[in-house]
Amino acid sequence: MTTFNPRIWNRKLHRWGSIGVALPFVIVLCSGLLLQLKKQLAWVQPPEEKTSVRVPTVTMEQILATAQSVPEAKVSSWADIDRLDVRPGKGIVKVATITNWEIQMELATGALLQSAYRRSDLIETIHDGSFFHPLMKLWVFFPAAVIVLGLWITGMYLFILPFRARANKRRVVPSSVGPSAE
């Protein structure tokens, strides 16, 4: 009969848990690294332009017309626009399309400043797992995150274990002292 040894079980859980989360974890890690650099890498997210305008005077019709003037964005109506991001401090409005194009316009006239393909939203869906299937986020990537947290806890335990063992050895007082020198 084997007895329950927490050290052995901790190592086994740590080993098998790391195998179980390997693929989701590397996906989260790599996509997270790209997202950390999204403001520095134009390939991930287009850099934001700046203008001197701070008060928006552009109309919604002007925004739609400018968005429609960018053929790559494939905007024919408001249904093709995912969201608007108004940045008064930078004097721009960003239009994010459902085709992942970002169109930046001046806040005063709606003049086109730049348009570029925006990969950050796609990378975010890969990062959270919803890119693969809507249920992957909750049923694969979330449990993988919980297991990674457990791996961190067990890893810290495995890291501290030798230090505790050495400290315990130093505290042990020899039970028998040799013959006295009297």
Stockholm file with secondary structure:
# STOCKHOLM 1.0

chainA/1-182         MTTFNPRIWNRKLHRWGSIGVALPFVIVLCSGLLLQLKKQLAWVQPPEEKTSVRVPTVTMEQILATAQSVPEAKVSSWADIDRLDVRPGKGIVKVATITNWEIQMELATGALLQSAYRRSDLIETIHDGSFFHPLMKLWVFFPAAVIVLGLWITGMYLFILPFRARANKRRVVPSSVGPSAE
#=GR chainA/1-182 SS CCCCCHHHHHHHHHHHHHHHTHHHHHHHHHHHHHHHTTTTCTTTSCCCCCCSCCSCCCCHHHHHHHHHTCGGGTCSSGGGEEEEEEETTTTEEEEEETTSEEEEEETTTCCEEEEEECCHHHHHHHHHSTTTCTTHIIIIIHHHHHHHHHHHHHHHHHHHHHHHHHHHHHHCCCSSCCCCCC
#=GC SS_cons         CCCCCHHHHHHHHHHHHHHHTHHHHHHHHHHHHHHHTTTTCTTTSCCCCCCSCCSCCCCHHHHHHHHHTCGGGTCSSGGGEEEEEEETTTTEEEEEETTSEEEEEETTTCCEEEEEECCHHHHHHHHHSTTTCTTHIIIIIHHHHHHHHHHHHHHHHHHHHHHHHHHHHHHCCCSSCCCCCC
//
